[in-house]
Amino acid sequence: MAFKCTIPAVPTVQQDNADMRITRWDFPPGAVTGQHAHSWPCVVVMLTNAILRVDDGSAVTETKMPAGHACRPGNSSN
């Protein structure tokens, strides 16, 4: 079961054109994005140490993420 989105993350689109979309997501404690799909490759940039929790609909994985980035392939759901 996907995470229940009771505290939504806050998106701010910083650039959107034919080549890319850059969205800053701010996560208050406990916030989630809810179930969604990525049609393009995705770069996640952590501004602080955090846990990236991914629910793909059948399993939940947690990865400790230091400030920095991690890439996810396109055509993925979480």
Z-matrix of the N, CA and C atoms (Angstrom, degrees):
N
C 1 1.452
C 2 1.526 1 108.66
N 3 1.312 2 116.05 1 134.28
C 4 1.461 3 120.81 2 179.82
C 5 1.519 4 110.61 3 -68.93
N 6 1.326 5 115.44 4 155.91
C 7 1.459 6 120.52 5 178.46
C 8 1.514 7 109.97 6 -57.55
N 9 1.313 8 115.84 7 139.97
C 10 1.452 9 120.50 8 173.86
C 11 1.522 10 107.43 9 -80.43
N 12 1.312 11 116.27 10 127.00
C 13 1.458 12 121.90 11 -175.55
C 14 1.531 13 109.65 12 -90.81
N 15 1.343 14 115.90 13 87.19
C 16 1.464 15 119.72 14 178.53
C 17 1.525 16 111.28 15 -96.55
N 18 1.339 17 116.47 16 -25.56
C 19 1.464 18 122.09 17 174.91
C 20 1.527 19 105.85 18 -123.18
N 21 1.324 20 118.45 19 103.02
C 22 1.461 21 119.09 20 -176.65
C 23 1.529 22 112.82 21 -76.46
N 24 1.326 23 115.06 22 144.62
C 25 1.460 24 120.75 23 169.73
C 26 1.528 25 107.18 24 -70.47
N 27 1.317 26 117.39 25 156.00
C 28 1.472 27 121.88 26 -175.46
C 29 1.533 28 109.46 27 -109.45
N 30 1.370 29 117.39 28 113.75
C 31 1.458 30 119.92 29 179.87
C 32 1.523 31 112.32 30 -89.35
N 33 1.336 32 116.13 31 144.51
C 34 1.459 33 122.53 32 171.67
C 35 1.523 34 107.09 33 -133.69
N 36 1.338 35 117.53 34 112.33
C 37 1.461 36 120.70 35 178.87
C 38 1.520 37 108.12 36 -73.96
N 39 1.339 38 115.83 37 123.73
C 40 1.458 39 121.14 38 -178.03
C 41 1.525 40 111.98 39 -101.78
N 42 1.330 41 117.28 40 -27.54
C 43 1.468 42 121.68 41 175.70
C 44 1.514 43 107.56 42 -156.39
N 45 1.338 44 116.94 43 139.89
C 46 1.462 45 121.08 44 178.80
C 47 1.516 46 107.62 45 -148.84
N 48 1.339 47 116.15 46 111.98
C 49 1.462 48 120.49 47 177.69
C 50 1.523 49 108.78 48 -146.00
N 51 1.329 50 118.19 49 -170.98
C 52 1.463 51 121.84 50 -176.74
C 53 1.517 52 112.78 51 -66.01
N 54 1.333 53 118.20 52 -21.51
C 55 1.458 54 121.45 53 -176.04
C 56 1.520 55 114.33 54 -95.96
N 57 1.329 56 117.41 55 -30.85
C 58 1.461 57 119.65 56 -175.61
C 59 1.513 58 111.47 57 -162.76
N 60 1.319 59 113.70 58 160.72
C 61 1.463 60 121.42 59 170.49
C 62 1.518 61 106.30 60 -127.70
N 63 1.315 62 116.21 61 128.71
C 64 1.462 63 121.33 62 176.97
C 65 1.522 64 106.94 63 -112.96
N 66 1.323 65 115.08 64 119.78
C 67 1.462 66 120.77 65 179.58
C 68 1.517 67 108.80 66 -125.00
N 69 1.309 68 115.96 67 126.85
C 70 1.465 69 120.93 68 172.74
C 71 1.521 70 106.94 69 -89.06
N 72 1.326 71 116.28 70 129.22
C 73 1.460 72 121.91 71 176.59
C 74 1.523 73 108.43 72 -113.32
N 75 1.312 74 116.39 73 124.29
C 76 1.463 75 121.48 74 176.08
C 77 1.525 76 108.24 75 -105.74
N 78 1.341 77 115.24 76 128.67
C 79 1.460 78 122.20 77 -175.45
C 80 1.523 79 110.63 78 -115.09
N 81 1.341 80 117.65 79 103.36
C 82 1.460 81 118.15 80 169.62
C 83 1.534 82 107.77 81 -63.65
N 84 1.339 83 118.98 82 160.81
C 85 1.466 84 120.07 83 178.54
C 86 1.530 85 111.66 84 -51.47
N 87 1.345 86 116.12 85 128.08
C 88 1.461 87 121.66 86 179.27
C 89 1.515 88 114.88 87 86.90
N 90 1.321 89 118.45 88 -3.42
C 91 1.466 90 120.86 89 -176.94
C 92 1.526 91 111.60 90 -76.18
N 93 1.341 92 115.40 91 152.65
C 94 1.459 93 122.62 92 177.40
C 95 1.524 94 109.10 93 -138.71
N 96 1.335 95 115.88 94 164.59
C 97 1.470 96 119.63 95 175.96
C 98 1.515 97 111.69 96 -91.72
N 99 1.330 98 117.47 97 -17.47
C 100 1.455 99 120.62 98 -173.29
C 101 1.525 100 109.42 99 81.08
N 102 1.328 101 116.87 100 169.31
C 103 1.466 102 121.94 101 -178.41
C 104 1.522 103 110.08 102 -63.88
N 105 1.329 104 116.73 103 133.09
C 106 1.450 105 121.44 104 179.26
C 107 1.524 106 109.70 105 -158.76
N 108 1.330 107 116.75 106 168.76
C 109 1.466 108 121.87 107 -179.92
C 110 1.521 109 109.53 108 -122.04
N 111 1.326 110 115.34 109 148.52
C 112 1.460 111 122.49 110 175.50
C 113 1.523 112 108.08 111 -107.77
N 114 1.320 113 117.79 112 117.38
C 115 1.458 114 119.72 113 177.21
C 116 1.524 115 110.89 114 -89.52
N 117 1.319 116 117.47 115 -20.33
C 118 1.464 117 122.81 116 177.08
C 119 1.519 118 108.73 117 -113.81
N 120 1.338 119 117.50 118 160.63
C 121 1.469 120 118.87 119 171.62
C 122 1.530 121 109.73 120 -55.70
N 123 1.312 122 115.15 121 150.11
C 124 1.461 123 120.88 122 -173.09
C 125 1.517 124 108.95 123 -128.00
N 126 1.313 125 117.14 124 134.08
C 127 1.460 126 122.29 125 174.34
C 128 1.520 127 107.26 126 -112.58
N 129 1.315 128 115.96 127 124.98
C 130 1.459 129 121.49 128 177.98
C 131 1.521 130 107.42 129 -104.51
N 132 1.323 131 116.68 130 122.68
C 133 1.465 132 120.82 131 178.71
C 134 1.524 133 107.93 132 -112.79
N 135 1.316 134 114.70 133 111.99
C 136 1.463 135 119.82 134 178.09
C 137 1.525 136 108.49 135 -83.75
N 138 1.317 137 116.61 136 128.37
C 139 1.458 138 120.79 137 177.81
C 140 1.519 139 111.19 138 -86.89
N 141 1.319 140 116.80 139 -20.76
C 142 1.467 141 123.02 140 176.38
C 143 1.523 142 107.69 141 -137.50
N 144 1.318 143 117.46 142 166.33
C 145 1.458 144 120.31 143 172.61
C 146 1.524 145 107.88 144 -60.65
N 147 1.339 146 116.43 145 138.83
C 148 1.461 147 119.42 146 -176.29
C 149 1.521 148 109.48 147 -157.87
N 150 1.316 149 115.90 148 175.52
C 151 1.459 150 122.02 149 172.37
C 152 1.523 151 107.10 150 -112.48
N 153 1.334 152 115.80 151 123.82
C 154 1.460 153 121.84 152 175.73
C 155 1.522 154 106.49 153 -92.02
N 156 1.319 155 116.74 154 112.62
C 157 1.459 156 122.36 155 -178.55
C 158 1.521 157 107.71 156 -107.93
N 159 1.330 158 116.64 157 120.99
C 160 1.458 159 121.75 158 -178.09
C 161 1.525 160 109.06 159 -116.86
N 162 1.320 161 115.69 160 127.00
C 163 1.460 162 123.08 161 175.87
C 164 1.516 163 106.38 162 -114.49
N 165 1.336 164 117.30 163 109.34
C 166 1.470 165 120.52 164 -177.72
C 167 1.524 166 112.19 165 -92.66
N 168 1.316 167 116.63 166 11.50
C 169 1.456 168 120.94 167 179.30
C 170 1.520 169 112.80 168 97.78
N 171 1.330 170 116.91 169 -20.64
C 172 1.463 171 119.38 170 178.44
C 173 1.523 172 112.45 171 -125.62
N 174 1.318 173 116.93 172 -19.74
C 175 1.467 174 120.50 173 179.71
C 176 1.524 175 109.55 174 -151.56
N 177 1.321 176 115.23 175 153.24
C 178 1.460 177 121.61 176 177.36
C 179 1.521 178 107.67 177 -114.20
N 180 1.333 179 116.56 178 129.87
C 181 1.454 180 120.60 179 175.27
C 182 1.523 181 108.23 180 -120.42
N 183 1.316 182 115.62 181 148.00
C 184 1.460 183 121.37 182 177.18
C 185 1.515 184 108.49 183 -125.59
N 186 1.324 185 116.24 184 132.49
C 187 1.456 186 121.89 185 178.75
C 188 1.515 187 108.78 186 -129.09
N 189 1.334 188 116.79 187 124.71
C 190 1.469 189 119.86 188 174.56
C 191 1.514 190 107.48 189 -70.96
N 192 1.324 191 116.25 190 127.08
C 193 1.453 192 121.71 191 -176.53
C 194 1.525 193 109.87 192 -119.66
N 195 1.323 194 117.62 193 120.38
C 196 1.458 195 119.25 194 172.77
C 197 1.523 196 108.83 195 -76.15
N 198 1.303 197 116.71 196 163.18
C 199 1.468 198 119.37 197 174.01
C 200 1.528 199 106.99 198 -53.74
N 201 1.301 200 117.87 199 131.80
C 202 1.464 201 122.88 200 -174.28
C 203 1.513 202 108.66 201 148.68
N 204 1.345 203 117.73 202 -139.42
C 205 1.467 204 118.75 203 -179.15
C 206 1.514 205 112.33 204 -148.13
N 207 1.331 206 114.47 205 164.76
C 208 1.459 207 123.22 206 174.68
C 209 1.523 208 106.83 207 -146.74
N 210 1.315 209 117.52 208 142.94
C 211 1.466 210 121.32 209 -179.34
C 212 1.525 211 110.22 210 -103.15
N 213 1.312 212 115.80 211 144.89
C 214 1.470 213 122.12 212 173.52
C 215 1.519 214 106.82 213 -123.35
N 216 1.332 215 117.49 214 143.11
C 217 1.475 216 119.57 215 179.35
C 218 1.530 217 110.96 216 -70.48
N 219 1.324 218 115.84 217 160.81
C 220 1.455 219 120.51 218 174.16
C 221 1.513 220 109.80 219 -71.41
N 222 1.316 221 116.57 220 172.47
C 223 1.469 222 123.41 221 -179.95
C 224 1.527 223 112.49 222 56.50
N 225 1.321 224 116.76 223 38.49
C 226 1.458 225 120.71 224 176.17
C 227 1.524 226 109.05 225 -117.95
N 228 1.308 227 115.05 226 153.34
C 229 1.467 228 120.83 227 178.03
C 230 1.508 229 109.26 228 -119.26
N 231 1.305 230 115.72 229 145.84
C 232 1.461 231 121.79 230 174.31
C 233 1.502 232 109.61 231 -161.27
